[in-house]
Amino acid sequence: MKMYTNKELWGLSRGYSQKNGFVAYIIFLFAIVLACGVIALNLVLPFLFYILVPFAIIPAFFAAQAAIILLRDEPQLTLGGFFKCFFAYYGEHFRSTFRVLKSLLFSLIFYGSILITSLIAVFISFYFNNFHGFADLFNSLSTTSITSLDELNALFDKYSYAINLFGLFTSFPALTTFTFVFIYLCSKNSVSIFYRLSNYKLTGRFISEMHTAVMKNHKKTFLKYYWSLNWPLYVLFISGFALGGYVGYLYQFSYNSLYTFGLMVAIFVAYFIYGPTYLANKESISIALKDAYEEEANKLASMLATSMEDLLNKIKRLEEQQEKQQDNEEE
């Protein structure tokens, strides 16, 4: 397999960026606005937002990328064409493009680890230092007899600053870490979108297994290509998240506000500025690893053929045994 230099990869990426044209920015902007609209729901309906992520935001970004690639062979893209790509994501061939479930479960490990660690550390620090009356709040909850909801609300209002800070120092870093890890994992897996678009006859599961094998057997090469091209995306994302977090702080002092505005601004800054280049980068990686994809595809096809042959041989032996048994019964 040929090893590409950074200069060669950037050269490939520039070529694909030119093919995609300015329309790539327009399509990405449409997907970004749609995604930010869904994310904004987190300010009023947090649980609905998390449910809508795999059903709205991820398909929107898939549709944007697929539409840009397919538009090379089409004279124009209509709104209906975009949503056709959107709903195509739910088909067997494309729904595993981002490996959402696997990425989610792996990200939850980071989320749980950060949350538990921060809960313990922050609680001990806040309680023993009585930070903004945190110990007083905890002692009041454990010793005071609260007989009505109004009394409970009054107690929370009295110590609202301490409660907000506790949530900020625990939930915010856990959610932020979860988001970064989830986006990174989905991004790595989404390189397979090009192989999926050019190999409709193969099943989505086959391509997922092939892509997993490529990342496993050519991990160093894949990561080298990925980070040499895509590090600006993450610099922009982190910068946008910090800016959005400040905007969220001005809007409302809570971890939910900081996280929501942080994510919206991060997605807008990173994907509007670098989204089309990021797509071209991924296509360059898929081309640089073309031999590796073909090698793993041949291995999987050979394994499937061997498994099928073994299965047919077993079926044949069972049929022969049944025929012998029937002959013995007749005798």
N, C-alpha and C positions, 0 to 999 in steps of 0.2 A: 504494500500500500504506500502510495506517495505521501510524503510529509510536506505540508504546506508551510511556508514562512508567513509571518505576520503581514509582510508586504503583499504577498500573493493573495492572502485572505481578504485584505482590505481592497485589493484590486477587484476581486470577485464581487465583493459587497457593493462597491461603487457601480459596477456594471449592472447589477440587479436593481439598485436604487434608481438608476436612469431608466431601466425598463418599466419600473413601477410608476414613475412620473409623479407629478404634483398631485394627481388625484388621490394618491395614497394618503396624503395629509388630510384631505377632505373626508375620506372614509374613516380614518382613525379618529378624527374630530367627532364624527357622528357617533361612533362607538363609545368614545370617552364621555360625551354629553349624556348618552343613555346610561352608562355605568355610574356616573356621578349623581344622576337623578335617583338611581336605586340606592346608592350609598347614603344620600341625604336622608333617606327614610330612617336611618339609624338614630337620628336626633329625636324621633317621635315613636318609632316602632322598631326597637333594636332586634327583637327576635325575628321579625319578618325580614329584615335586611340579611341576616345570616342564612335564612332559607333561600332567599332569592339569588344569592351569589352564584351557586352552581347552575341555576335555571335561567338567569338573565345576564349577569355580568360576563361570565366565562363564555357562553354562547355568542355574546355580542363581539367579544374580542376574536373569537374563532371566525365569525362571519366576516369581520373586517379583514383579517389576514387572508382568508380563502377568497374573498371577493377581489382583493387587490391582485392576487395571483391569477385568478380566472379572467380578470378584466383584460389581460394581455391578449387574449384570443377573442374578446368580444368588443363590438364597436362602442357600447355604452353600458353603464350599470344603472338600473332603476332601483327604486326603493323596494319593489317586489323582489328583485334579484338579490338584494342584501338580505331580506328576511327569508328567502329561499335557502341561502347559505346558513342563516341563523338556525332554521329548523332542521337542516341537514346534519347539524352537530349531534342531534339526538339519535341518529341512525347508528347501527352497529359499527359501521365502517369508521365513523369519526368520533363517537362519544368517549373513546379512551385516548383521545389526542393529548389531553393534559394530565391523564391519570389522576383525576380529581380525588377520588376516594383514597387512593394510596398516599397521595400528597397530603390530604387532610389528616389522615391517621398519623403520619409521621410528624406533621406540624403540631398536632395535639400533644405529642410527647414533649416538645419544646415548651409549648404553652403551659402544660401542667407542671413541668419542672420549674420554670420561671415563677409561676403563680405561687406554688407551695413555698418555694425558697423566699420570695419576697413577702408573703403573708407572715411567715415566721419571723423574719428579720425585722420587718416594719412594725409588727405588733409588739415585739419585745422592746424595740427602740422607742416607739410612741408611748407605750404603757409606763415603762420605768422612768421616762423623762417627763411624763404627763404632758406630752406635746400638744399644745393648744387645748388642754383639758381632756385629752383622750382617755386617760385613766379615770377621770371623774365620770365621763360618759359610761365607760364599761362598768364601773362600780355602781352607778345609778341603775343601770339595767339589771344588775345582779342582786341588788339589795332593796331598791325602791319598789313598792307595790304600785304598779300602773294599772288603773282600773278602766281607762277609756282610751280611745284612739286619739282624742285631742291631747291628752297628757303625753302620749308617745310622740305625737307630731311636735309638740312644744319642746320635748327633750331633744329631738333630732334637729329642730331649728336652732336650739341653743348651741349645739355643738356641730353645726353644719360644716364649718370650716375644717374641723378635725376629720369629719367623715369624708369630705371631698379629698383632702390630702391623703387619707388612707387609701381611698380608691385610686387616686392618681399614682401613688407609689407602688401599688400592687397590680391592679388590672391593666393599667396603661402599658407598662413594659411587657407584660405577658401577651397582650393583644398585638402589640407592635412586633414582637419577636415572631409570634405565630404568623402574622401577615407576611413578613419578609421571607420566612422559610417557605410558606405556602406558594408565594409568587415565584420564588426561585425554582422550586421543584416542578411546578407547572410549566415554567418557562423551559427548563431542560427537556422535559418530555415533549413539548410542543414542536421540537425540531422535526418530529416524525410527520408533521402535517404535509410536507412536500412529497414524501414517499406515499402517503395516503392519497393525495390528489392525483398522482400519476400511476397508481396501481389499484384501480377500482375493483379488479377481480379478486384481490386478496382480502381476507377478512380483517376486521379491525383487531381482533385478538392476535392473529398471526403477526401483524405489523407491530403490535405492542410488545410481543415476546421478542421479536427481532430487534426492536429499538432498545429494549432492556439489555439484550445480549451485547449489543454494540457498546452501550455505556459501561457495561461490566468488563468486557474484554479489551476495550480501548479507552478506559476511563481517563488516563493521563492525557491522551491526545485530545479527547473530547473536551475535557475541562480547560486544557490549554487554548484550544480554539475558541471555546465559549467565552472565557474571561478576557482573552486578548481583544475580542471584538465588542463585548457587551458591558464592560466595566463602566462606560459613561452612563448607561441606562440606570445603573444602581446609584451612581453619584447623584444624578438628577432626581431619582426617586427619594433618596435620603434627604437631599436638600429641600425638595418639595414637601416632604413629610414634616420637616422642621418648621418650614414657613407656614404650612397649614395648621400645625399644632399651635403656633402663636396666634393665628387668626381664630382658632377654636377657643383659645384662652380669653381673647377679647370678647368673643360671643358669649361664652358661659364657662365659668371655672368648674369644669368636671372632666373626668377621664374620658367620658363618652364624647363630649364636644371636641376635645383635643384630638382624639383618635379619628373621629368622623371627618373633621376638616383636614386633618393631616393626610388621611388616605385620599380624599378627593383632590387636594392640591397636588399630592405626589403623583397620582395617576395622570392628571392633566399635564403637569410639567414634563414628566418622564416620557409619556407615550405620544404627546403631541409634538414635542421637540425631537425625540429620538425614535419614535415608533416605527416610521417607515424604514429608517436605517437599521433598526433592530430586526425587522422582518427580513431585510436583505442579508443581514449578518447570519441569521439562522439558515437561510437558503445556501449561503456560502459554506456553512458548516456541513450541511447535508451533502453538498457536492464534494467537499474535501473528504468526507467519510463514505463516499459512494461505494468504493471497493469493500469497505467493512460491512456496509449494509448488504451488499450482494453476497458476501461470504457467509454472513449469519443467516441470510435467507436460504441459501443453499443447504446449510447445515440443518436448519429447521425442516426444510422440505425433505431432506434425506431421512431425518428422524421420523417424520410423519409417514413416509413411504415404508420404512422398516417396520414401524408399529402397525401399519395397515396390513403389511404382508404377514406379520406374526399373527394378527387377528384372523386373517383369512385361513392361515394354516391351522389355527386352533379350531375354527369352525369346520374345516374339512375333516380334521381328526375326529371331532364330535359326531359328524355325520357318518363317518366310517364305523365308529363304535356303535352307533344306533343301528346301522344296517347289519352289523355282525350279531348284535343282540336280537334283532328281529329274525335273522336266519336261524339262530340257535333255538328260539322259541318255536319256530315252525317245525324244526326237526324233533 
